[in-house]
Amino acid sequence: MNNYTTDQIRNVVLLGHGGAGKTSLVEAMAFLSGLTNRLGKVDDGTSLSDFDKEEQKRKFSISTSVVPVEWKGHKINLLDTPGYFDFVGEAEEAAGAADAAIIVVSAKAGVEVGTEKAWDLCEKFNLPRMFYVADMDIDNASYREVVETLTEKYGSRIAPLYQPIRENEKFVGYVNVIKQKGRRFIGLGKREEIPVPDYCVENMNTCREALIEAVAETSEEMMDRYFAGEEFSEGEIRSAVKQNVITGDMVPVEIGSSTNVNGIFNVLNDIIELFPSPLLCEIAGFNKKTNEVFEANYDFSIAKSAYVWKTIIDPFIGKYSLIKVCSGVLKGDSVLYNAERETEEKPGKLYVMQGNKPIEVSELQAGDIGAIAKLNVTLTGDTLSTKDAPIIYGKTEISKPYTYKRYQAKNKGEEDKVAQAIAKLAMEDLTLKSVVDAENRQSLIYGIGDQQLDVVVSKLASRYKAEIVLSTPRVAFRETIRKNSDIDEKYKKQSGGHGQYGHVKMRFEPSGDLEKPYIFEECVVGGSVPKNYFPAVEKGLQDSVVKGPVAGYPVVGVKATLYDGSYHPVDSSEMAFKTATVAAFKKGFLAASPVLLEPISSVKVTVPDSYTGDIMGDLNKRRGRVLGMTPVAGGLQIIEADVPAKEMFDYCTSLRSMTGGRGKYEYEFARYEQAPSDVQEAEIAARAAEEK
């Protein structure tokens, strides 16, 4: 592949609902540009983007892939992202690395939830964008309906640049609104000029008038010419459209059929003509050496720096760090410095990725996207620069995972193998987390949703031959007391020679502080228990609160007071007093009305206003308490509630089902509260069964 300067580069992320046709669009552009000599298909598992075995098996994208295509002296880095919600982290990483976006909409399915989420992602990253309406060759495709829905949602920013020409319900060509000319498809990716059909003229004029008005608003001079009735040239219209696209004031709508490579010529042309090169984009980092802001702005003439936006780890091709060059020029013999980890890295070679195929290149200019193999310590989100100018860029904000399950190695003795394999998958996918819950003796795996965790199980088995079993996690209950008790406990043992003797009288009561396991006080008078045995008594308490006597959960909120006892001048020992205290604690705890406390989560659910009733009803069924609602922009409501953590396991799936995928939620631990009696009884019975 040729080397390209910054002004010749376009970095474009493809977004949209799962199954809308993103990967098929990439295939069509790769074919038309000459990158491939055959048209790959998702269903056949032959596409450039979906190279992973899991993607081929499931027939949808799981990871973001990079496919660079060359078109008219330019390089277009296409970032093909998954559309399914569980893999949103992949889309977020790619959007952070891109300079513009194409939102793919199926003309058959219309505007879907994934379309709305793609738009929101573009708003979050402030990306210029266009819509591509795919599947125009399908009989019941409705372009008009798609455009009307988009206009209804996003207003006058929606600007159709093309109108379909249909004959006998077949998609046979299109009208170019700017040129006011018709085109008929005459073969794979080819077309010829035809007159604009009469039935297309009215729509064409309506769309063109909207474009002309947008052109007029770009300057006072243009506005004066517009009111004077002057015509604008095609070049002036194109220039004004580009200006509006870059500022986000206009969102063009393209049409096509990826399977027939129809309309793809226009998409490639418009990417080059309407989307910005990195030269028109801004990026700034922090110079760790000077403590000053580093204005990179994809300037090739200043110190080199690159941001690692994604990591690929494959058992066959190895580890690749996908980078975007933010300044300077990277060459294969460059020595790079990771300022965050204070380590030098020696890349050796630079690559561009075509799906899973690395192609070596001699250099990467500012603004370009490439890959470096086998970096030792560098991870996603790190910055590579020089030691003289150690730069750090802000990390891309990635969705936090809230769905979690317990996992266990299927085969005994493979725990380390499983842990290492999960760590590698987590390096690729930042929304995947593995946590060891020592308290409940379980390993937990976190993700965005159940589908993602299901894919993880399959990847572990197929890639790393490491099999795991997922199950419902244990909840971290606590034990405490509600009343007072007074215990007289004596430990006495005689077995030839010195015996064992410890005698304590203790009071147990609620401390009122659930943050601490226990509070220990002593008010012994007269030396009935010598002071040198007080630490042994407290050690007995420390051991006792680790595993409570009711269900084996940690104890909190207990105040223990040693007020009397006795000792033997020969037989008493620290061990004897510790043993007596452990026995006293167990009796005292069980005699003081013990209860189980369950963790309560503070939950925030963001949904469109129309779903609030269903959401609140569901939260109530989960024993939640709705605390209030706050309206926010876009017709959304944030519902705040306190919900027992035990009731939140399947919430992701339920929320998506209730809201059609439009709802999102977050939660954090709030406090512990006494569990209802039925919950306590069930938990005690379950723990007893486990101990058998």
C-alpha positions in Angstrom: 0.0 0.0 0.0 1.2 3.5 -0.9 2.2 6.1 1.7 -0.4 8.9 2.1 0.0 12.4 3.5 -2.4 13.7 6.2 -4.6 15.6 3.7 -5.2 12.4 1.7 -6.5 10.4 4.6 -10.1 9.8 5.8 -10.8 7.9 9.0 -14.4 6.7 8.9 -16.3 4.6 11.4 -19.3 2.6 10.3 -22.1 2.5 12.9 -25.7 1.3 12.9 -28.1 -1.4 14.2 -27.0 -5.0 14.1 -27.7 -6.5 10.7 -28.2 -3.2 9.0 -25.4 -3.9 6.5 -22.2 -2.3 7.7 -19.9 -5.2 6.9 -21.6 -5.6 3.5 -20.9 -1.9 2.7 -17.3 -2.4 3.6 -17.1 -5.4 1.3 -18.7 -3.4 -1.6 -16.2 -0.5 -1.1 -13.3 -3.0 -0.9 -14.5 -4.6 -4.1 -15.2 -1.4 -6.1 -11.8 0.1 -5.1 -9.9 -3.0 -6.2 -8.8 -4.1 -2.8 -10.5 -7.5 -3.4 -11.4 -9.3 -6.6 -14.5 -10.9 -5.2 -17.4 -9.8 -3.1 -17.3 -11.4 0.3 -20.5 -12.2 2.1 -21.4 -12.3 5.8 -23.6 -15.3 5.5 -20.8 -17.3 3.8 -18.2 -16.2 6.3 -16.1 -14.8 3.5 -16.1 -11.1 4.4 -12.9 -9.1 5.1 -14.2 -7.7 8.4 -15.7 -10.7 10.1 -12.6 -12.9 10.1 -13.0 -14.3 13.6 -14.4 -17.8 13.9 -17.1 -16.6 16.4 -18.2 -13.9 13.9 -18.3 -16.4 11.1 -20.3 -18.9 13.2 -22.8 -16.3 14.5 -22.9 -14.3 11.3 -22.5 -10.9 12.9 -19.6 -8.6 13.9 -18.2 -8.9 17.4 -15.0 -6.8 17.2 -14.1 -3.7 15.3 -11.9 -4.4 12.2 -10.0 -2.0 10.0 -10.2 -2.1 6.2 -8.2 0.6 4.4 -9.3 1.2 0.8 -7.6 3.4 -1.8 -9.8 5.7 -3.9 -8.8 8.5 -6.2 -5.5 9.1 -4.6 -6.8 8.9 -1.1 -6.7 6.4 1.7 -10.0 5.7 3.5 -9.6 3.8 6.8 -12.9 2.0 7.3 -13.6 1.0 10.9 -16.3 -1.7 10.8 -18.0 -1.9 14.2 -20.4 -4.4 15.8 -24.0 -3.2 15.9 -25.3 -5.4 18.7 -25.5 -3.5 22.1 -23.3 -5.9 24.1 -20.3 -4.9 22.0 -20.7 -1.1 22.4 -17.2 -0.8 23.7 -15.9 -1.7 20.3 -18.0 1.0 18.6 -16.9 3.6 21.3 -13.2 2.8 20.7 -13.6 3.1 16.9 -15.6 6.3 17.2 -12.8 7.8 19.3 -10.3 7.0 16.6 -12.4 8.2 13.7 -12.8 11.6 12.2 -16.3 11.0 10.6 -19.0 8.4 10.6 -21.4 6.6 8.3 -24.6 5.4 9.9 -26.0 2.5 8.0 -29.8 2.1 7.9 -31.5 -0.8 6.2 -34.3 0.4 3.9 -36.2 -2.8 4.7 -36.0 -2.5 8.5 -36.0 1.3 8.7 -34.7 3.4 11.5 -34.0 1.2 14.5 -32.8 1.5 18.1 -29.2 0.9 16.9 -29.6 3.9 14.5 -30.5 6.1 17.4 -27.6 4.8 19.5 -25.2 5.4 16.5 -26.4 9.0 16.3 -25.9 9.5 20.0 -22.4 8.1 19.7 -21.6 10.6 16.9 -23.0 13.4 19.1 -20.8 12.2 22.0 -17.6 12.3 19.9 -18.7 15.3 17.8 -18.3 13.4 14.5 -19.4 14.6 11.1 -21.7 12.0 9.7 -23.8 10.7 6.8 -26.5 8.1 6.5 -26.2 5.3 4.0 -29.6 3.6 3.3 -28.8 0.0 2.4 -30.8 -2.8 0.9 -32.4 -0.6 -1.8 -32.6 -3.6 -4.1 -35.1 -5.3 -1.7 -38.7 -5.2 -3.0 -40.4 -3.7 0.0 -37.6 -1.2 0.7 -38.9 2.3 1.5 -36.4 5.1 1.1 -39.1 7.8 1.6 -40.1 6.3 4.9 -36.5 6.2 6.1 -35.9 9.9 5.2 -39.2 11.0 6.7 -38.3 9.2 10.0 -34.8 10.7 10.0 -36.2 14.1 9.4 -38.8 13.7 12.1 -36.0 12.8 14.6 -33.2 15.0 13.6 -34.9 17.9 11.7 -33.6 20.0 8.8 -30.1 18.7 9.2 -31.1 15.6 7.1 -30.1 16.3 3.5 -30.9 13.6 0.9 -28.3 13.9 -1.9 -29.8 11.2 -4.0 -33.3 9.9 -4.9 -33.9 6.4 -6.0 -35.2 5.5 -9.5 -37.5 2.5 -9.5 -39.0 0.7 -12.4 -41.5 -2.2 -11.8 -40.6 -1.9 -8.1 -36.9 -2.5 -8.8 -34.1 -0.2 -7.8 -32.6 0.6 -11.2 -30.8 3.9 -10.7 -30.8 7.2 -8.9 -31.1 11.0 -9.2 -28.2 13.2 -8.2 -29.9 16.1 -6.4 -27.0 18.5 -6.7 -26.3 17.8 -10.4 -30.1 17.3 -11.3 -29.2 14.3 -13.4 -30.3 10.7 -13.5 -28.1 7.6 -13.5 -29.0 4.0 -14.5 -27.1 1.0 -13.2 -25.7 -1.1 -16.0 -23.6 -3.6 -14.2 -21.7 -4.3 -11.0 -20.8 -0.8 -9.8 -21.3 0.8 -13.2 -23.9 3.4 -14.3 -24.9 5.5 -17.3 -26.6 8.9 -17.5 -30.3 9.1 -18.2 -32.9 11.9 -18.0 -34.5 12.5 -14.7 -37.9 10.6 -14.7 -40.9 12.9 -14.4 -42.1 11.2 -11.1 -38.7 12.1 -9.5 -38.7 15.8 -10.4 -40.9 17.0 -7.6 -38.9 15.3 -4.9 -35.6 16.3 -6.5 -36.6 19.9 -6.5 -37.7 19.8 -2.9 -34.4 18.3 -1.7 -32.4 20.7 -3.9 -34.2 23.7 -2.6 -33.3 22.6 1.0 -29.7 22.3 -0.1 -29.7 25.7 -1.8 -31.1 27.3 1.4 -28.3 25.7 3.4 -25.7 27.0 0.9 -27.2 30.5 1.2 -26.8 30.5 4.9 -23.1 29.9 4.8 -22.3 33.6 4.2 -24.0 37.0 3.8 -22.8 37.2 0.2 -24.4 33.8 -0.6 -27.6 35.0 1.1 -27.7 38.1 -1.0 -27.2 36.1 -4.2 -30.0 33.7 -3.1 -32.5 36.4 -2.6 -31.4 38.0 -5.9 -32.5 34.7 -7.6 -29.0 33.8 -8.7 -28.0 30.2 -9.4 -25.2 28.6 -7.5 -22.7 26.4 -9.3 -22.2 22.8 -8.6 -18.8 23.5 -7.0 -20.3 26.2 -4.7 -23.1 23.8 -3.6 -20.5 21.1 -3.0 -18.3 23.4 -1.0 -21.1 24.7 1.1 -22.4 21.1 1.8 -18.9 20.1 2.9 -18.7 23.1 5.2 -22.1 22.2 6.8 -21.2 18.5 7.1 -18.0 19.2 8.9 -19.7 21.5 11.4 -22.5 19.0 11.8 -25.2 21.3 10.5 -26.0 19.0 7.6 -26.2 15.2 7.5 -26.3 13.8 3.9 -28.3 10.7 3.0 -26.8 8.2 0.5 -28.5 5.2 -1.1 -27.3 2.0 -2.5 -27.3 -1.8 -2.7 -24.1 -3.3 -1.2 -24.8 -6.7 -2.6 -25.0 -5.3 -6.2 -22.3 -2.6 -5.6 -24.9 0.0 -6.7 -24.5 3.5 -5.3 -21.1 2.7 -3.7 -19.3 4.9 -6.2 -21.1 7.9 -4.8 -20.4 6.9 -1.2 -16.6 6.7 -1.8 -16.6 10.0 -3.7 -18.6 11.7 -1.0 -16.3 10.4 1.8 -13.4 12.1 0.1 -15.3 15.3 -0.9 -17.4 15.9 2.2 -15.6 14.3 5.2 -12.7 16.1 6.8 -9.1 14.9 6.6 -7.3 14.8 10.0 -5.8 18.2 9.1 -9.2 19.8 9.8 -9.5 18.0 13.2 -8.1 18.9 16.6 -6.4 16.8 19.2 -4.4 17.8 22.3 -2.4 15.9 24.9 -0.3 16.6 27.9 3.5 16.9 27.9 4.6 15.1 31.0 8.0 16.7 30.9 7.0 20.3 30.6 3.5 20.0 32.3 2.1 21.9 29.3 -0.7 21.2 26.8 0.6 19.6 23.6 -1.4 20.8 20.6 -0.9 17.8 18.3 -3.6 18.5 15.7 -2.2 15.8 13.4 0.7 18.1 12.5 3.4 16.0 10.7 6.1 18.5 11.4 6.3 18.3 15.2 7.3 15.6 17.7 5.8 12.2 16.9 3.0 10.7 19.1 0.4 8.0 18.6 -2.6 6.9 20.6 -3.3 3.1 21.1 -7.1 2.9 20.5 -7.4 -0.9 20.3 -5.5 -4.1 21.0 -5.8 -7.4 19.0 -4.6 -10.6 20.6 -4.8 -13.7 18.4 -3.2 -17.1 19.1 -2.2 -17.3 15.4 -1.2 -13.8 14.3 -0.1 -12.5 17.8 -0.6 -9.2 19.5 -1.2 -6.0 17.5 -1.7 -2.5 19.0 -3.8 -0.5 16.7 -2.7 3.2 16.7 -3.7 6.5 15.4 -0.7 8.8 14.7 -1.6 12.1 16.3 1.6 14.1 15.3 4.8 13.6 13.4 5.7 10.7 11.2 6.2 7.1 12.6 8.8 5.0 10.9 9.6 1.3 11.3 12.9 2.0 13.1 11.4 4.5 15.6 12.1 4.0 19.3 8.9 5.0 21.1 8.3 5.9 24.7 5.3 5.0 26.8 5.1 8.0 29.2 2.3 6.5 31.3 4.3 3.3 32.0 7.7 5.0 31.7 9.0 2.3 29.4 10.7 2.4 26.0 9.2 0.2 23.2 11.0 -0.8 20.0 8.3 -1.6 17.4 10.6 -2.8 14.7 7.9 -2.8 12.0 4.8 -0.8 11.2 1.7 -2.3 9.6 -1.7 -1.5 8.3 -4.4 -4.1 9.0 -6.7 -5.4 6.3 -9.1 -7.3 8.5 -6.8 -9.8 10.1 -4.1 -9.4 7.5 -1.1 -7.2 8.5 0.6 -5.4 5.7 4.0 -3.9 6.4 4.5 -0.2 5.6 7.6 2.0 5.8 5.9 4.9 7.6 2.7 6.3 9.0 1.9 9.9 8.6 0.1 12.1 11.2 -3.6 11.2 11.1 -3.2 7.7 9.7 -4.3 4.5 11.4 -1.9 1.5 11.6 -0.7 -1.2 13.8 2.4 -2.2 15.8 3.2 -5.8 16.6 4.2 -7.3 20.0 4.6 -4.2 22.2 5.7 -5.5 25.6 3.8 -3.3 28.1 1.6 -1.0 26.0 -2.1 -1.4 26.4 -5.2 0.1 24.9 -5.5 3.8 26.0 -1.7 4.3 26.2 0.2 6.9 24.3 3.5 6.3 22.4 5.8 9.3 21.8 9.4 10.2 22.4 11.4 10.4 25.6 12.2 14.1 24.8 8.6 14.9 24.4 6.6 12.4 26.6 3.0 12.9 25.6 -0.1 11.5 27.2 -3.6 11.7 25.5 -6.9 11.4 27.4 -8.3 7.9 27.2 -11.5 7.2 25.2 -14.5 6.9 27.5 -15.8 3.3 27.4 -19.1 2.0 28.8 -18.9 0.5 32.2 -20.0 -3.2 32.5 -22.7 -4.0 35.0 -23.8 -7.5 34.0 -21.8 -10.2 35.9 -21.8 -13.9 36.5 -19.8 -16.4 38.5 -17.4 -18.5 36.5 -15.5 -21.7 37.2 -13.1 -23.8 35.2 -14.9 -26.8 33.8 -11.9 -29.0 34.4 -10.0 -29.1 37.7 -6.5 -27.8 37.7 -7.1 -25.3 34.8 -7.9 -22.3 36.9 -4.6 -20.5 35.9 -5.1 -21.4 32.3 -8.6 -19.9 32.4 -7.4 -16.8 34.2 -4.7 -16.1 31.7 -7.0 -16.6 28.7 -9.6 -14.2 30.2 -6.9 -11.6 30.8 -6.0 -11.8 27.1 -9.7 -11.3 26.1 -9.9 -8.4 28.5 -6.9 -6.7 26.9 -8.9 -6.8 23.6 -12.2 -5.8 25.1 -12.2 -3.1 27.7 -15.8 -3.7 28.7 -14.8 -7.2 29.9 -13.6 -7.5 33.6 -12.5 -10.4 35.7 -12.8 -10.0 39.5 -11.9 -12.4 42.3 -14.5 -12.2 45.1 -12.4 -13.6 48.0 -15.2 -13.1 50.5 -17.5 -15.5 48.7 -14.8 -17.6 47.3 -15.9 -17.0 43.7 -14.5 -15.6 40.5 -16.7 -13.1 38.7 -16.7 -12.0 35.0 -18.3 -8.6 34.1 -19.6 -7.6 30.7 -22.2 -5.3 29.0 -24.7 -8.1 28.5 -25.4 -11.8 28.5 -24.6 -12.2 24.8 -21.1 -10.8 25.3 -20.5 -13.3 28.1 -21.8 -16.1 26.0 -19.3 -15.1 23.2 -16.5 -15.0 25.8 -17.3 -18.6 26.8 -17.1 -19.7 23.2 -13.9 -17.8 22.5 -12.2 -19.3 25.6 -13.0 -22.8 24.4 -12.2 -22.3 20.7 -9.1 -20.0 21.0 -7.5 -21.1 24.2 -9.0 -24.5 24.9 -10.1 -23.2 28.3 -13.6 -24.1 29.2 -15.7 -22.4 31.9 -19.1 -22.7 33.3 -21.2 -19.6 34.2 -23.6 -19.5 37.1 -25.5 -17.1 39.3 -23.1 -15.3 41.7 -23.4 -15.4 45.4 -24.4 -12.1 47.0 -22.2 -10.6 49.7 -24.7 -10.7 52.6 -23.6 -9.5 56.1 -24.7 -10.7 59.6 -25.5 -8.5 62.6 -27.6 -8.4 65.8 -30.6 -6.4 66.8 -30.7 -7.0 70.5 -28.4 -7.3 73.5 -27.0 -10.5 75.2 -24.9 -11.3 78.2 -22.7 -14.4 78.1 -20.6 -16.1 80.8 -18.3 -18.5 79.0 -15.5 -20.7 80.5 -13.0 -22.7 78.6 -11.4 -25.4 80.9 -9.3 -28.3 79.8 -7.1 -30.6 81.9 -4.8 -33.2 80.3 -1.8 -33.9 82.5 0.7 -31.2 83.3 -0.5 -27.7 82.5 -4.2 -27.4 81.5 -6.1 -24.7 79.7 -8.2 -22.1 81.5 -10.0 -19.0 80.2 -13.1 -17.4 81.6 -14.9 -14.3 80.1 -18.1 -12.5 80.9 -19.2 -10.4 77.9 -22.0 -8.2 76.7 -22.9 -8.0 73.0 -25.1 -5.3 71.5 -25.6 -3.5 68.2 -22.9 -0.9 67.7 -24.9 1.2 65.2 -21.9 1.3 62.8 -22.3 -1.1 59.9 -19.0 0.0 58.4 -17.0 -1.8 61.1 -17.2 -5.5 62.0 -17.0 -4.9 65.7 -16.1 -2.5 68.5 -14.3 -3.9 71.5 -14.3 -2.4 74.9 -13.2 -3.7 78.4 -14.3 -2.5 81.7 -12.8 -5.2 83.9 -12.3 -4.2 87.5 -10.3 -5.8 90.2 -8.0 -7.7 87.9 -10.3 -10.6 87.4 -8.9 -10.8 83.9 -5.4 -9.6 83.6 -4.7 -6.9 81.0 -2.2 -9.1 79.2 -5.1 -11.3 78.1 -7.2 -8.4 76.6 -5.4 -8.8 73.2 -6.2 -12.5 73.1 -9.9 -11.7 73.7 -9.9 -9.2 70.9 -8.1 -11.7 68.6 -11.0 -14.1 69.4 -13.4 -11.4 68.2 -11.4 -10.8 65.0 -11.5 -14.5 64.1 -15.2 -14.7 65.0 -16.5 -11.9 62.8 -14.9 -13.3 59.6 -17.5 -16.0 59.3 -20.7 -15.4 61.3 -22.6 -18.2 63.0 -25.9 -17.8 61.1 -24.9 -18.4 57.5 -21.1 -17.9 57.4 -21.2 -14.3 56.2 -18.9 -11.6 57.6 -20.3 -9.9 60.8 -20.8 -6.1 61.1 -22.1 -3.7 63.7 -21.4 -5.6 66.9 -20.1 -4.0 70.1 -18.5 -6.5 72.5 -17.7 -5.5 76.1 -15.5 -7.6 78.4 -16.6 -6.8 81.9 -15.6 -9.7 84.0 -14.1 -13.2 84.1 -11.4 -15.2 85.9 -8.1 -16.7 85.4 -5.8 -19.4 86.7 -2.2 -18.5 87.6 -0.8 -21.6 86.0 -3.3 -22.9 83.4 -4.5 -19.6 81.8 -3.0 -18.7 78.4 -3.8 -16.4 75.5 -5.1 -19.4 73.5 -7.5 -20.3 76.3 -8.9 -16.8 76.5 -9.2 -16.6 72.7 -11.0 -19.9 72.6 -13.4 -18.8 75.4 -14.1 -15.5 73.5 -14.9 -17.4 70.2 -17.4 -19.6 72.1 -18.9 -16.6 73.9 -19.3 -14.6 70.7 -21.2 -17.5 69.0 -23.6 -17.9 71.9 -23.9 -14.1 72.4 -24.5 -13.5 68.7 -27.2 -16.2 68.4 -28.9 -14.9 71.6 -29.1 -11.3 70.4 -31.7 -11.7 67.6 -29.3 -12.1 64.6 -30.3 -11.0 61.1 -28.9 -11.1 57.6 -28.2 -7.8 55.9 -28.3 -7.6 52.1 -26.4 -5.1 49.9 -28.6 -2.4 48.4 -27.6 -0.8 45.1 -28.3 2.8 44.1 -29.7 2.4 40.6 -30.2 5.0 37.8 -32.2 4.0 34.8 -32.4 6.3 31.8 -35.3 5.6 29.5 -37.7 7.5 27.1 -40.5 9.0 28.9 -43.1 6.6 27.5 -41.5 3.6 29.4 -41.4 5.1 32.9 -44.5 3.3 34.1 -43.2 -0.1 33.0 -39.8 0.5 34.5 -41.1 1.6 37.9 -43.5 -1.4 38.0 -40.6 -3.7 37.3 -38.4 -2.1 40.0 -41.1 -2.5 42.5 -41.3 -6.2 41.7 -37.6 -6.4 42.4 -38.2 -5.1 45.9 -36.9 -1.7 44.8 -37.9 1.7 46.2 -38.3 4.4 43.6 -36.8 7.6 44.9 -37.7 10.0 42.1 -37.5 10.9 38.4 -35.6 13.6 36.7 -36.4 14.7 33.1 -33.4 15.3 30.8 -32.9 16.4 27.2 -34.3 14.3 24.4 -37.5 13.2 26.0 -35.7 11.0 28.6 -36.3 10.4 32.2 -33.7 9.3 34.8 -35.4 7.1 37.4 -33.5 6.7 40.7 -34.2 3.8 43.0 -32.7 1.7 45.7 -32.8 -2.0 44.7 -31.4 -5.1 46.5 -28.3 -6.3 44.6 -29.7 -9.8 44.6 -32.5 -8.6 42.3 -30.3 -7.0 39.7 -28.7 -10.1 38.0 -30.9 -10.2 34.9 -31.7 -6.5 34.8 -29.9 -5.8 31.5 -32.0 -8.3 29.6 -35.2 -7.2 31.2 -34.5 -3.5 30.6 -33.8 -4.1 26.9 -36.9 -6.2 26.6 -39.1 -3.5 28.2 -37.6 -0.6 26.2 -36.7 -2.2 22.9 -33.1 -1.6 23.7 -33.5 2.1 24.4 -33.0 2.0 28.1 -29.7 2.1 29.9 -28.8 1.8 33.6 -26.0 2.1 36.1 -25.7 1.3 39.7 -23.3 1.4 42.7 -23.3 -0.1 46.1 -25.2 2.1 48.6 -25.4 0.4 51.9 -26.6 -2.7 53.8 -30.2 -3.2 55.0 -32.0 -6.0 56.8 -33.2 -8.6 54.4 -36.9 -9.8 54.6 -37.5 -12.9 56.6 -38.2 -15.1 53.5 -35.0 -14.0 51.8 -33.0 -14.7 55.0 -34.5 -18.2 55.4 -33.8 -19.0 51.8 -30.2 -17.8 52.0 -29.5 -19.6 55.3 -30.9 -22.9 53.8 -28.8 -22.4 50.6 -25.6 -21.8 52.6 -26.3 -24.9 54.8 -26.8 -27.0 51.6 -23.4 -25.7 50.3 -21.6 -26.7 53.4 -22.8 -30.3 53.2 
